[in-house]
Amino acid sequence: MSENPYAVLKIRDYRFLLVARLFVTVAVQIQFMAVGWHLYELTHSALYLGFLGLAGAAPAIGVALYAGHMADVHDRKSLILAASLVLTLSLILLSLSSFLLPKQLMVPLIFISIVITGFARGFYAPAVFGLISDIVPRQLYANAAAWTSALWQGAAIAGPVLGGFLYVAFGAGITYSASFLLLLLSCFCFLLIKTGNYERKAVENNALENIREGLNFVFSNQVIVGAMALDLFAVLFGGAVALLPIFASEIFHAGPQVLGILRAAPAMGALLSSSLLTHRPINEHAGLLFLAAVAGFGLSMIAFGLSSNLYLSLILLALSGCLDGVSVYVRSTIYQLLTPADMKGRVAAVNSMFIGSSNEIGEFESGLAARLLGLVPSVVFGGAMTLLVVAVTFVKAPKLRKLQMQNLYAEPQ
C-alpha cells in the first residue's frame, strides 16, 4: 500500500480515465439537475419527480447482471465507449425535443431520455470499475479510490451549479446541449487510454452460469454483501435529492440557481473528505468508521428535513456528503481488494444494482413518501430508517464491523 498520496496520478492511463469520468459526471449531473427542474416546471408534482428516478433505475437494474458478464469477457474500454455514445444520444434527444416540441410532449420525452440514460449507465458502471483494475496495480487501489471519489465529487459540485446557471441564462435546450458536448469530450479521453485492451481469458461457462458465479461470490462474502446492503438501504431511505426542487421552490422560495447549489452541497462535503483520504487513508477500524459514517449521514438528513434556513440546510447537506465520501472510499477499496480481476465486472454489476440504482429507486421512494407523508416528515422518516439499518448491520455483519483495511492487502486476489 503506497504512502505517496499522488502515486496513482503518475499512471498515464489513470489520468485519462479520471478526466474522462470527470466529463461524464459533469454531463450527467447537469442533465439530472436540468431534467428535475424542467419536469417540476411542467408538472409541479413530487410523485413525477419520484417516477423520474424509477425510470432511470429500472433499465439499469434490468441490464446490470448481463452488463457485468460482458465487462468480464469483453474489452471494457469498448463497452465504456458504447455506453457513453448511448448517453450522448439521450442528450441529443432531450436537446432537440426542447427546441422543437410543444411543452405537452416534453414530459414523456423526458422520461424516454432518462430510460435511455439508465440503460447506458447499466453497462458503463461495471466496465469502468473493471477498467480501473486493468490500469492500477493492487497496492494503489485505496489511493485510486480516494482520487476517483474526490474527482467525482468535484464534478458533482460543478455539474449542478453549472447546470443551474445555464438553465436560468439559456433555458433547457442549451443546458442539455452542454451535457452533450461534455460527453463527446469524455469519449475522446476514453479513446486515448491504451491500457485495458487486454484479451479476456477464454470463458467456458455461458452468460447465465457466469452471472450465477458472480452472484454466489458476492452473497457468500459477508463483508461485501454487508457493505452493499448497508449502503443500499441508506441511499434508498436517506436520500432527498429528488425532493430538492421542492425544497428550493417551496421552502427556500428560490429558483434553479439555488437548486443547483443545493444539489452541489453534498458533493462539496464529499470532496473535502475524499481529498483528506488521499493523504490520510483509512487502515484501522475501517468497518466501524464505515458504520459510523452511514449513521451520521442518517442524522444529518433528519436535521436537513427539519431545517427551514437555507444556510443551515446547505451545511447539513455538505455534512451528509462528507460522511458519504468516507462510506464510498471504504466501499470502493473493499470491492477492489476482495474481488478477483476476472470477476470485477460482475461484482460491480451487483453493486450497481444495490447502490447505483438505489439512488433512483430512492428518489421514487422519496417522491412517494412526500406524497403520502408530506415533504418534511418523509425526509425525517428516511433518516430514521437509515439509523435502523445501521443498527441491524452492526449486529448481523460482525466481519464488516471488525474490518481492518490493512489486513485486506495481505490476502491474495
C-alpha positions in Angstrom: 0.0 0.0 0.0 1.6 3.3 -1.1 2.1 6.1 1.3 2.6 8.7 -1.5 -0.8 10.4 -1.9 -0.1 11.2 -5.6 1.3 7.8 -6.6 -1.7 6.7 -8.7 -1.6 10.0 -10.7 1.8 9.1 -12.2 -0.1 6.4 -14.3 -0.8 8.0 -17.7 -3.9 5.9 -18.4 -5.4 6.5 -15.0 -5.1 10.3 -15.6 -7.0 10.0 -18.8 -9.6 7.8 -17.1 -10.0 10.4 -14.4 -10.6 13.2 -16.9 -13.0 11.1 -18.9 -15.0 10.3 -15.9 -15.0 14.0 -14.9 -16.6 14.9 -18.2 -19.2 12.1 -17.9 -20.1 13.0 -14.3 -20.4 16.8 -15.0 -22.6 16.0 -18.0 -24.9 13.6 -16.2 -25.2 15.9 -13.2 -26.1 18.8 -15.5 -28.7 16.6 -17.1 -30.3 15.4 -13.9 -30.4 18.9 -12.4 -32.0 20.3 -15.6 -34.4 17.4 -16.0 -35.5 17.7 -12.4 -36.3 21.4 -12.6 -37.8 21.1 -16.1 -40.1 18.3 -15.1 -41.1 20.2 -11.9 -41.8 23.3 -14.0 -44.1 21.2 -16.3 -45.9 19.2 -13.6 -45.4 20.7 -10.1 -45.6 17.1 -8.8 -43.4 15.3 -6.2 -44.7 12.0 -7.5 -43.5 12.7 -11.0 -40.0 13.5 -9.6 -40.1 10.1 -7.9 -41.1 8.3 -11.1 -38.2 10.0 -12.8 -35.8 8.2 -10.5 -37.7 4.9 -11.1 -37.4 5.4 -14.9 -33.6 5.6 -14.6 -33.3 2.7 -12.2 -35.5 0.1 -14.0 -33.4 -0.3 -17.2 -30.1 -0.1 -15.2 -31.2 -2.9 -13.0 -32.6 -4.9 -15.9 -29.2 -5.0 -17.8 -26.8 -4.9 -14.8 -26.0 -8.6 -14.4 -25.6 -9.2 -18.2 -23.5 -6.0 -18.4 -21.3 -7.3 -15.6 -20.8 -10.6 -17.5 -19.9 -8.6 -20.7 -17.4 -6.5 -18.8 -15.6 -9.7 -17.6 -15.4 -11.4 -21.0 -15.1 -8.5 -23.5 -13.0 -5.4 -23.9 -14.0 -3.0 -21.2 -12.9 0.2 -22.9 -15.1 -0.6 -25.9 -18.1 -1.2 -23.6 -17.5 2.2 -22.0 -17.3 4.0 -25.3 -20.5 2.3 -26.5 -22.3 3.3 -23.2 -21.0 6.8 -23.5 -22.3 7.2 -27.0 -25.8 6.0 -25.9 -25.7 8.6 -23.1 -24.8 11.2 -25.8 -27.9 10.1 -27.9 -30.2 10.6 -24.9 -28.9 14.2 -24.5 -29.3 14.9 -28.2 -32.9 13.7 -27.9 -33.6 16.0 -24.9 -31.9 19.0 -26.6 -33.7 18.7 -29.9 -37.0 18.0 -28.2 -36.7 21.1 -26.1 -36.3 23.3 -29.1 -38.8 21.6 -31.5 -41.6 20.0 -29.4 -44.5 21.7 -27.6 -44.5 21.6 -23.8 -47.2 19.0 -23.5 -45.0 16.4 -25.3 -41.9 17.1 -23.2 -42.9 15.1 -20.2 -42.9 11.7 -22.0 -39.8 12.7 -23.9 -38.0 13.4 -20.6 -38.9 10.0 -19.3 -37.8 8.3 -22.5 -34.4 10.1 -22.3 -33.9 9.0 -18.7 -34.8 5.4 -19.6 -32.0 5.5 -22.3 -29.6 7.0 -19.8 -30.4 4.3 -17.2 -29.8 1.6 -19.9 -26.4 3.1 -20.8 -25.3 3.5 -17.1 -26.1 -0.2 -16.5 -23.3 -1.1 -18.9 -21.0 1.9 -18.1 -20.6 1.2 -14.3 -19.2 -2.4 -14.3 -17.0 -1.7 -17.3 -15.4 1.4 -15.6 -15.0 -0.5 -12.3 -13.1 -3.3 -14.1 -11.0 -0.9 -16.2 -9.6 0.6 -13.0 -8.0 -2.7 -12.0 -6.7 -3.1 -15.6 -4.8 0.2 -15.2 -3.9 0.4 -11.5 -1.7 -2.0 -9.5 -3.2 -3.6 -6.4 -1.2 -1.7 -3.9 -2.6 1.6 -5.2 -6.3 0.6 -5.1 -7.1 2.7 -2.0 -5.2 5.6 -3.4 -7.2 5.3 -6.7 -10.4 5.0 -4.7 -9.7 8.3 -2.9 -8.7 10.2 -6.1 -11.6 8.8 -8.1 -14.1 9.8 -5.3 -12.5 13.2 -4.9 -12.7 14.0 -8.6 -16.3 12.6 -8.9 -17.4 14.8 -6.1 -15.7 17.8 -7.6 -17.6 17.1 -10.8 -20.8 16.6 -8.8 -20.3 20.1 -7.4 -19.6 21.7 -10.8 -22.3 20.0 -12.7 -25.4 21.1 -10.7 -24.1 24.6 -10.2 -23.2 25.0 -13.9 -26.5 23.4 -14.9 -28.5 25.8 -12.7 -26.8 28.9 -14.2 -27.1 27.6 -17.7 -30.8 26.8 -17.2 -31.5 30.3 -16.0 -29.4 32.0 -18.7 -30.3 29.9 -21.7 -33.1 27.5 -20.9 -33.4 23.8 -21.0 -32.3 23.2 -24.6 -28.9 24.8 -24.3 -28.4 23.2 -20.9 -28.9 19.7 -22.4 -26.6 20.7 -25.3 -23.8 21.5 -22.9 -24.1 18.0 -21.4 -24.0 16.5 -24.9 -20.7 18.3 -25.7 -19.1 17.2 -22.4 -20.0 13.6 -23.2 -18.2 13.9 -26.6 -15.1 15.1 -24.8 -15.3 12.1 -22.5 -15.4 9.7 -25.5 -12.2 11.4 -26.8 -10.4 10.8 -23.5 -11.5 7.2 -23.3 -10.1 6.7 -26.7 -6.7 7.9 -25.5 -6.5 5.1 -22.9 -4.1 2.4 -24.1 -4.1 0.1 -21.1 -7.1 -2.2 -20.6 -7.5 -3.6 -24.1 -6.4 -7.0 -22.9 -7.8 -10.1 -24.4 -10.1 -11.6 -21.9 -9.3 -15.2 -20.9 -11.4 -17.9 -22.5 -14.7 -18.5 -20.7 -16.2 -21.9 -20.7 -19.4 -21.0 -19.0 -22.3 -19.4 -20.7 -23.7 -16.0 -19.6 -26.2 -17.4 -17.1 -23.5 -19.6 -15.5 -21.1 -16.6 -15.3 -23.8 -14.4 -13.7 -24.6 -17.1 -11.2 -21.0 -17.4 -10.3 -20.8 -13.7 -9.7 -23.9 -13.7 -7.5 -22.6 -16.6 -5.5 -19.3 -14.8 -4.9 -21.0 -11.7 -3.7 -23.5 -13.3 -1.4 -21.0 -15.7 0.1 -18.8 -12.8 1.3 -20.2 -11.2 4.4 -18.0 -8.1 4.1 -19.0 -7.3 0.5 -22.7 -8.1 0.9 -22.9 -6.3 4.2 -21.3 -3.1 2.7 -23.6 -3.3 -0.3 -26.8 -3.9 1.8 -25.9 -1.1 4.3 -25.4 1.5 1.5 -28.4 0.2 -0.4 -30.8 1.0 2.4 -29.1 4.2 3.5 -29.4 5.6 0.0 -32.9 4.1 -0.5 -34.3 5.8 2.6 -31.9 8.5 3.5 -31.5 10.5 0.3 -33.6 13.5 -0.5 -32.2 14.6 -3.9 -35.4 14.1 -5.8 -37.2 16.5 -3.4 -34.6 19.3 -3.7 -36.6 21.1 -6.4 -39.5 21.3 -3.9 -37.2 22.5 -1.1 -35.7 25.1 -3.4 -39.1 26.4 -4.6 -41.4 26.0 -1.6 -39.2 26.0 1.5 -36.5 28.5 0.3 -38.6 30.3 -2.3 -35.8 30.3 -4.9 -35.1 29.1 -8.4 -32.8 26.8 -10.3 -29.6 28.6 -9.2 -30.4 27.6 -5.6 -31.4 24.2 -6.7 -28.0 23.7 -8.3 -26.2 24.8 -5.1 -28.4 22.5 -3.0 -27.5 19.6 -5.3 -23.8 20.5 -5.2 -23.6 20.9 -1.4 -23.3 17.1 -0.6 -20.6 16.8 -3.2 -18.7 19.7 -1.6 -18.6 17.8 1.7 -17.7 14.6 0.0 -14.9 16.3 -1.9 -13.4 17.5 1.4 -13.4 14.1 2.9 -12.2 12.4 -0.2 -9.3 14.9 -0.5 -8.3 14.2 3.1 -8.4 10.5 2.5 -5.9 10.8 -0.3 -3.4 12.0 2.3 -4.6 10.0 5.3 -6.0 6.7 4.1 -8.2 4.6 6.5 -6.4 1.5 7.7 -7.6 0.6 11.2 -11.2 0.2 12.3 -12.4 0.7 8.7 -15.6 -1.3 9.4 -16.6 0.8 12.5 -15.8 4.0 10.7 -18.0 2.9 7.8 -20.9 2.2 10.1 -20.4 5.5 11.9 -20.3 7.4 8.6 -23.6 5.9 7.4 -25.2 6.6 10.8 -24.0 10.2 10.7 -25.4 10.5 7.2 -28.9 9.5 8.5 -28.7 12.0 11.4 -27.7 14.8 9.0 -30.6 14.1 6.7 -33.1 14.2 9.7 -31.7 17.6 10.6 -31.9 18.8 7.0 -35.6 17.8 6.8 -36.3 19.8 9.9 -34.4 22.9 8.8 -36.0 25.9 7.2 -32.9 28.0 7.0 -31.1 27.8 3.6 -27.6 28.3 5.0 -28.0 25.7 7.8 -29.5 23.3 5.2 -26.5 23.7 2.9 -24.2 22.9 5.9 -26.2 19.8 6.7 -26.2 18.7 3.1 -22.4 19.2 2.9 -22.0 17.2 6.2 -24.1 14.4 4.7 -21.8 14.4 1.7 -18.7 14.4 3.8 -19.8 11.3 5.6 -20.9 9.7 2.4 -17.4 10.3 1.0 -16.0 8.2 3.8 -18.5 5.5 3.0 -17.7 5.5 -0.7 -14.0 5.3 0.0 -14.3 2.3 2.3 -16.7 0.5 0.0 -14.7 1.1 -3.2 -11.5 -0.2 -1.6 -13.2 -3.2 -0.2 -14.6 -4.2 -3.5 -11.4 -3.8 -5.4 -9.3 -5.7 -2.9 -11.7 -8.6 -2.3 -12.7 -9.2 -5.9 -10.6 -11.3 -8.4 -9.7 -9.4 -11.6 -11.8 -11.7 -13.8 -14.9 -11.1 -11.7 -14.8 -7.4 -11.2 -17.4 -6.6 -13.8 -19.9 -9.0 -12.3 -19.3 -7.7 -8.7 -19.6 -4.1 -10.0 -22.9 -5.0 -11.7 -24.3 -6.4 -8.4 -23.1 -3.3 -6.7 -24.7 -1.0 -9.3 -28.0 -2.8 -8.6 -27.6 -2.4 -4.9 -26.1 1.1 -4.9 -26.2 2.9 -8.2 -29.8 2.1 -9.0 -30.8 2.6 -5.4 -30.2 6.3 -5.9 -33.0 6.4 -8.5 -35.3 4.0 -6.6 -34.6 6.1 -3.5 -35.8 9.1 -5.5 -39.0 7.2 -6.2 -39.3 6.3 -2.5 -38.8 10.0 -1.6 -41.4 11.2 -4.0 -43.9 8.6 -2.9 -43.2 9.2 0.8 -43.5 13.0 0.3 -46.9 12.4 -1.4 -48.1 10.2 1.4 -46.5 11.8 4.5 -45.6 15.4 3.4 -42.3 16.9 2.5 -40.6 17.2 5.9 -41.9 14.0 7.5 -40.8 12.0 4.5 -37.2 13.2 4.9 -37.2 12.6 8.7 -38.6 9.1 8.2 -35.9 8.3 5.7 -33.1 9.4 8.0 -34.6 7.4 10.9 -34.8 4.3 8.7 -31.1 4.7 7.8 -30.2 4.6 11.5 -32.3 1.5 11.9 -30.4 -0.2 9.1 -27.0 0.7 10.6 -28.1 -0.9 13.9 -29.2 -4.1 12.1 -25.9 -4.3 10.1 -23.8 -3.7 13.2 -25.4 -6.8 14.8 -25.8 -9.1 11.7 -22.4 -8.4 10.0 -19.6 -8.8 12.6 -16.9 -9.4 9.9 -17.7 -6.0 8.4 -17.9 -4.4 11.9 -14.4 -5.7 12.8 -12.9 -5.0 9.4 -9.2 -3.7 9.4 -8.3 -2.4 5.9 -4.6 -3.2 6.2 -5.4 -6.9 6.5 -7.0 -7.0 3.1 -3.8 -6.1 1.3 -2.2 -9.3 2.6 -5.0 -11.5 1.1 -4.4 -13.0 -2.4 -6.7 -11.7 -5.1 
